[in-house]
Amino acid sequence: MKWIVSVVALLTVQFVSASPALVKRASVNDVATVGYASLNGGTTGGSGGPTTTVTTLDALTAAVAGNDPKIVIVSGTITGDAIVKVGGNTSLLGNGAVLNGIGLRVIDVSNVIIRNIKIAKVLAPGDNVAVQASSQVWLDHLDLSSDRDHDKDFYDGLLDITHGPTGVTITNSILHDHWKGSLVGHSDNNGAEDVAITVTYANNYFSNLNSRTPSFRFGTGHLFNNVFDNNNDGINTRDGAQLLVENNVWTGTNKPLYATTEGFAVAVGNDFGGAENTAPVGTFTAAPYPYTLVPTDGVRAAVVGTAGATISF
């Protein structure tokens, strides 16, 4: 049963006040309570496992490897040119953490939490964060960016969810200053695998992106209480994707929600900033989990200033 709450509430760290002074300290043992990541036994990451703090690329790479339960805390700035594979049953958390040129890849594993890390300027073909062929993944309070000073293929995606991941939730994160924001679904020819995708985007901020805010192929997506400012493109539903789009806010684009190649969306309570939703109406009308739906006129205050690497452990 879907619960809709008509007030701006502070249920968990996922839904906090827009004032940074009121942001609560998070626990290293927090688990996913929102969206698809909360289903199918939940997403607990490395909760209860040993805790390691890392300050170098080599230490980070070693600490997140393998599938034993573990909590890894990144402290300070780490600079490099690498993609780090995150093992299963892992909580990767940041305390003042910045990864410059270092992307994270969650591939062929399950039960992963990544929170409170800034990741910037990861060179193509890497993504800032890539989730591939995995299940039960919670991405929270991330700050993902590059710049738009280079060609659009100089960097790749900020957050790509491909090759059939299930049980993915992205909350309280900011994706900004980049060409290609967030891709869901690998390619037009990968439907047999990507139709399984289930992903939730809640309370995120998309700003100054050219495209993919996000772009969905084949899978099922629930997007609620997100803010989209000054992006060239909007949410693109395509290749049979089914989206439920609720109480989001847009400025600065003339196509906030649209379809190509037979994508679909059910749109409820959105502020399209004077533009028009042109996506055909789909069949995904109710999410299979409880959630808090902030009133549309309160979404901006709830998200901007709170999304990003704004918590501490």
N, C-alpha and C positions, 0 to 999 in steps of 0.2 A: 504494500500500500504506500502511496506517495503522500508525504506530509508536506504541506505548504504553510510556511509561517509568514505572517504579514508584517513582521517587525524586523528591524535590523538587530540580530541577536549575536551574542558571542558564545557559540556552543563549544568550540574547541579552538585550538590554535589556527585551524584553517580559516576561521571567520573571526577576524579581530577588528578592533576599531581602526579607523583611518588615522588616528593620532599615534605616531610612533611611541610616544610616552606611555601608552597603554598596552603596548605589545607585551604579551606574557613571555617569560622565559620558558623555552620548550624543554622537553625531556628527551634524553637519548633513547629512551625506550618507547616513545610515541609510536602508535600504529595508525594505519589508514582507517579513517572513519567516514570518508566521503567518496561517493562515486563507485565506479566499477572495481577499483582496488579494494573496496571494503567487502566485496562478495567472495564466494567460493573459498571460504575459510579465512579470508582477510589477507592483508599484507602487513607482516610484522617485521620484515627486514631482519636485522641481526639482534633484535631485542633479547636481552638476557645473555648475550654472548660477551666475550672479552672486549675491552675498549683499548684502541691504539690511537695515538696522536701522531700525525705525519707532517713533515715540513718540506720534503723533497720529492721529486718525481719518482725516483727509484723506490723510496719508501712507500709512496702512495700505490704504485704499481704492484708491489709485493703484498701490501696489506689488504687490498681488495680482491686478491685472487682466491680462487677456490670457493667451495660451497658450504663450508662450515659457518655457523652463525658467528657474526662479528660486527662490531661497531667501530667505524674508522672516522676519526675527526681530523679534518684538514685545517691547519692553522697557518695563517699568513698567506703570502703570495708565492705561487710556484709558476715558473715560466719555462716553456719548452715548445717542442713541436712533436706531439705524440697523441695517440689515441689509447686511452687506458680502458681495459676491459674489466667490468665490475662483475664479480662472481655472485652467485645466488646467496640468499639468506644474509644479505648485507645491508647495513645502514651506513651510508656515506654522508657525513654531516660536516658543515662548515662553521668555524668560529672566526669571523673576519677573513674568510677564505676567498682567494681569487686564483683561478686557473687561467693563465694567459697562454693561448696557443695550444692548450691541452684539452682535448675532448674526452667525453665519457661514452662508452658503448656497453649496453646491456643486451647481450646476445645469447640465445639458447639457454636461458636460466629462468628462475622464478624467485619471487619474494625479495624484492629490492626496494629500498627507500633511499632517495637522494634529496637532501634538503640544505637550504641556506648557503649556496655557493654561487659566486659570480664566475661565469665562464665566458671568455671573450676571444675573438679573433682566431678561431680554429681554421686553418687553411684547408681548402678542398684537397682531396675528396672527403675529408672528415667532417662530421657534424659536431656542434657543441655538445649535444646529447643525442644519441641514437638508441632507440629501443627496437630490437629485432627478434622475432620468433621467441618472445619471452612472455611470461604471465605474472600477474600480481606485482605491479610496479607503481610506486607512488613517488611523484616528483613534486616537490613543494618548496616555495620560497626561493626559487632560482632567479638569477639575473643573467639573461642570455643576450649577447650582442656581438656585433663586429663594427662595421662602418659601411657607408655607401660611397666611399671615395674610390673604390676599385671597381673593376668589371664585375658583373653579377655572378660570374663563376669563379672568382678569386677565392671566395668562401663558399661553402655549401649551405646546408640547413642549420637553423638554430636548434630545432627539435624535430626529429623525424621518427615516425612510428610505423614500421614497415615489416613485411613478411609475417603477418598474422598475429601480432601480439594481442593478448586478451587481459582484461582486468587492469587497465591502465588509468590512472587519475593524475591530472596536472592541476595544482591549486596554487593560488597566491604567488604566481610567478610573473615576471616582466620579460617580454621579448621585444627588443627594440633595436633601431638603427642597423638595419640589415636588409639585404635583397630578398632572400627566401626564408620565410619565417618557420612554419611548422607544416610538414607533409605527413599525411596519414594515408598509407597505401603505397606500395612500391612503384607500380607502373600500371598502365592500362591493360597489360597482358597478364597481370598477376592476381586476377580475381579468385582463382581456386584457393589461394592461400590467404589473401587479404580480406575476403568476405567475413572471416571469423573475428576481425578486429572489433574490440569494444573499448571505448575511451571516453573519459569525462574531462572537460575543461571547466573549472569553476573559479571565479574570483581572480582572473588573470588580467594583465594589462598588455595590450599589443600596441606599439607606438612606432611610427616612422619606419614601416616595413613596406617593401614593394609588393610582395605577393605572399600567398600561402598563410592566411591569417584566420584559421588554417585552411588547407586544401585536403578534402577527403575523397578517397576512392574506396568503393565497395563496402566498407565497414559500417558500424553503428556508432554514432557519436552523440553525446549529450553536452551541450554548451549552455551554461547559465551564469549570470552575474559577472560577465566579462566586460571590459572597457576596451574600445578600439578607437584610437585617435590618429588621424593624419596618415593613414595607410593608403597606398594606391589601389589596393584590392580589398576584398572582403572574404567572408566565408564562402568557399567554393565547394559545392556538393556535386559529385560526379560518379559515373560508372556504377550507378545503383546504390550509392551510399544513402543511408537513412539517418537523418539528424533530427534531434529535438533541440530547439534553440529558444531559450527562455530568458527574458528580462536582462538582455544585454544592451549596451549603449554604444553608439557610433558617432564620430564626427569625421569629416574630411574625406569621405569616399562617396562616389555615386553608385556603387554596387556593393552594399554591405552584405547581402546574402543572395547568391545566385547559383544557377546550375549550368553545368555543361555535360554532355553525353549522359543524360538521363539520371542525374542525381536528384534527391528529394529532401525536403525539410518540412517539419511542422514548426511554425514560428508563433510564439505566444508572448505578449507583453513587452516586446522590444521597442527601443527608441532608435530608429534608423537614421536619425539626424536629418530628416527631411528627404532622404533618398527612399528607394523602393526595394522591397524584397521581390525578386522575380523567380525564386525557386518553386518548382511544382510541389504541391502538398504531398507529403509522404504518409507512411503508416505507423511511424514510431511516435506514439502519443503519450507514453507514460514510462518513466525510468523505473527499473526494478529494485530501487533502494530508496530509503528516506533521505531527504535533503532539505536545506533551508533556502528558500527563495526570497532574496532581498527585494523589496519593492523597487521598480525601475528607477524612480527618482532618487533613490538612496544608493544606487550601485556605485556611482562615481566616488562618493565620499567613503564608501566602504573599501574600495579597491585601490585607488590612486594614493600613493604614500604608504600603503601597507604591503602591496605586492613587491616582490624582490627579496633580496637577502637581508631581511629586517628583523630576524629573530636571533636569539642566542641560546646557548646550551650551558 
